[in-house]
Amino acid sequence: MVLKGRLKLIYDMIPDCDILADIGTDHALLPACALLNQRCRKAIACDVKTGPLERAIRTVKKYNLEDRMEIRLGNGLDAIRDNEADVVIMAGMGGILITRLIQESISKAMAAKCLILQPMTNQELVRPFLWKNGFEINDERLVREGDKLYQVIRTGYTGNVRKNWEKIDEIIGEKLVENGDPLLGEWLQNHIKRQQKIVAGMKQAGAGRDDTQFLQEEKLLEDLTNLLNLMGG
């Protein structure tokens, strides 16, 4: 089995583990690949819809994984038992949904050795949610798939609640900077273009120096630009 793009990066970030749970699994390709390469001993492929699970069952049969992968119908982490999975993947869904599913089963998320998250939208909501709830982000990477860039976050519960950060930290990800991700420059440029439109729109609407929200958006644009310049972009 050969994975590409987002799935390949997510797979690369899976540590050796006992039981892997893939929430919102679709075809169950990630847990299948992890099993075939001895990255985990057992896997649980979960989805809230029957259609994806039917595709997952076909993957299980194709690779003869019936004795090592379990297919479950369920919403989020409700599909797994307490302390059952030591690595949990939540990929291909929006950041709002990811944070809600973690919040609804926070004790299961805390018990896992790590969570691997791949938000498709609202990525800026995921990091502050993790920090406020005692999770530490220990790795972040970017990947190109088609004409888009996607990010993958690996995190684990430590109990240490973070209280202070800048807006840019929510959007860019400190580990991307620390690790010198090869796609970071392009990632920054994309966010700068988006932020320029926000600031320009607020100016056209009459926002000025006495507008707190405008000043925050302007500072974010400045911070993004400074970081890109620091990288030599």
BELRA-V664825 format. One record per backbone hydrogen bond with DSSP energy under -1.0 kcal/mol. CO is the residue of the C=O (numbers start at 0). NH is the residue of the N-H. E is the energy in kcal/mol with one decimal. If there is no record, write none. Layout:
co=CO nh=NH e=E
co=CO nh=NH e=E
//
This chain:
co=4 nh=8 e=-2.0
co=5 nh=9 e=-2.7
co=6 nh=10 e=-2.6
co=7 nh=11 e=-2.4
co=8 nh=12 e=-1.2
co=10 nh=13 e=-1.7
co=17 nh=40 e=-1.5
co=17 nh=41 e=-2.4
co=18 nh=85 e=-1.5
co=18 nh=86 e=-1.5
co=19 nh=43 e=-2.9
co=20 nh=88 e=-3.1
co=21 nh=45 e=-2.8
co=24 nh=27 e=-1.5
co=27 nh=31 e=-1.6
co=28 nh=32 e=-2.6
co=29 nh=33 e=-2.4
co=30 nh=34 e=-2.2
co=31 nh=35 e=-2.6
co=32 nh=36 e=-1.5
co=33 nh=38 e=-3.2
co=34 nh=37 e=-1.7
co=38 nh=16 e=-2.3
co=41 nh=19 e=-2.1
co=42 nh=69 e=-2.6
co=43 nh=21 e=-2.9
co=44 nh=71 e=-2.7
co=45 nh=23 e=-1.6
co=45 nh=24 e=-2.6
co=46 nh=73 e=-2.2
co=49 nh=53 e=-2.1
co=50 nh=54 e=-1.6
co=51 nh=55 e=-2.3
co=52 nh=56 e=-2.4
co=53 nh=57 e=-1.6
co=54 nh=58 e=-1.7
co=55 nh=59 e=-2.4
co=56 nh=60 e=-2.4
co=57 nh=61 e=-2.4
co=58 nh=62 e=-1.9
co=59 nh=64 e=-2.6
co=60 nh=63 e=-1.0
co=64 nh=67 e=-1.9
co=64 nh=68 e=-2.4
co=67 nh=42 e=-2.4
co=69 nh=44 e=-2.9
co=71 nh=46 e=-1.6
co=74 nh=77 e=-1.8
co=75 nh=78 e=-1.3
co=76 nh=79 e=-1.5
co=80 nh=83 e=-1.7
co=85 nh=112 e=-1.8
co=85 nh=113 e=-1.6
co=86 nh=20 e=-2.7
co=87 nh=115 e=-3.0
co=88 nh=22 e=-3.0
co=89 nh=117 e=-2.3
co=92 nh=119 e=-2.3
co=93 nh=97 e=-2.4
co=94 nh=98 e=-2.3
co=95 nh=99 e=-2.0
co=96 nh=100 e=-2.7
co=97 nh=101 e=-2.1
co=98 nh=102 e=-2.4
co=99 nh=103 e=-2.4
co=102 nh=105 e=-1.1
co=104 nh=108 e=-1.8
co=105 nh=109 e=-2.5
co=106 nh=110 e=-1.5
co=107 nh=111 e=-1.0
co=113 nh=87 e=-2.0
co=114 nh=154 e=-2.7
co=115 nh=89 e=-2.7
co=116 nh=152 e=-3.1
co=117 nh=91 e=-1.5
co=120 nh=94 e=-2.4
co=121 nh=124 e=-1.7
co=122 nh=125 e=-1.2
co=124 nh=128 e=-1.3
co=125 nh=129 e=-2.3
co=126 nh=130 e=-2.6
co=127 nh=131 e=-2.5
co=128 nh=132 e=-1.1
co=129 nh=134 e=-2.7
co=130 nh=133 e=-1.3
co=130 nh=161 e=-1.8
co=133 nh=157 e=-2.9
co=133 nh=158 e=-2.4
co=135 nh=155 e=-1.8
co=138 nh=153 e=-3.0
co=140 nh=151 e=-2.5
co=142 nh=149 e=-2.7
co=144 nh=147 e=-1.5
co=147 nh=144 e=-2.6
co=149 nh=142 e=-2.3
co=151 nh=140 e=-2.0
co=152 nh=116 e=-3.3
co=153 nh=137 e=-1.9
co=153 nh=138 e=-1.4
co=154 nh=114 e=-3.2
co=155 nh=135 e=-3.1
co=166 nh=170 e=-1.0
co=167 nh=171 e=-2.8
co=172 nh=176 e=-1.1
co=173 nh=177 e=-2.8
co=174 nh=178 e=-2.6
co=175 nh=180 e=-2.3
co=180 nh=183 e=-2.0
co=182 nh=186 e=-2.2
co=183 nh=187 e=-2.9
co=184 nh=188 e=-2.4
co=185 nh=189 e=-2.2
co=186 nh=190 e=-1.8
co=187 nh=191 e=-2.7
co=188 nh=192 e=-2.3
co=189 nh=193 e=-1.8
co=190 nh=194 e=-2.6
co=191 nh=195 e=-2.7
co=192 nh=196 e=-1.6
co=193 nh=197 e=-1.6
co=194 nh=198 e=-2.6
co=195 nh=199 e=-2.5
co=196 nh=200 e=-2.3
co=197 nh=201 e=-2.1
co=198 nh=202 e=-2.1
co=199 nh=203 e=-2.2
co=200 nh=204 e=-1.5
co=201 nh=206 e=-2.8
co=202 nh=205 e=-1.6
co=207 nh=210 e=-2.0
co=210 nh=214 e=-2.3
co=211 nh=215 e=-2.0
co=212 nh=216 e=-2.3
co=213 nh=217 e=-2.5
co=214 nh=218 e=-2.3
co=215 nh=219 e=-2.1
co=216 nh=220 e=-2.0
co=217 nh=221 e=-2.1
co=218 nh=222 e=-2.8
co=219 nh=223 e=-2.6
co=220 nh=224 e=-2.3
co=221 nh=225 e=-2.5
co=222 nh=226 e=-2.1
co=223 nh=227 e=-2.1
co=224 nh=228 e=-2.4
co=225 nh=229 e=-2.3
co=226 nh=230 e=-1.5
co=227 nh=232 e=-3.0
co=228 nh=231 e=-1.2
//
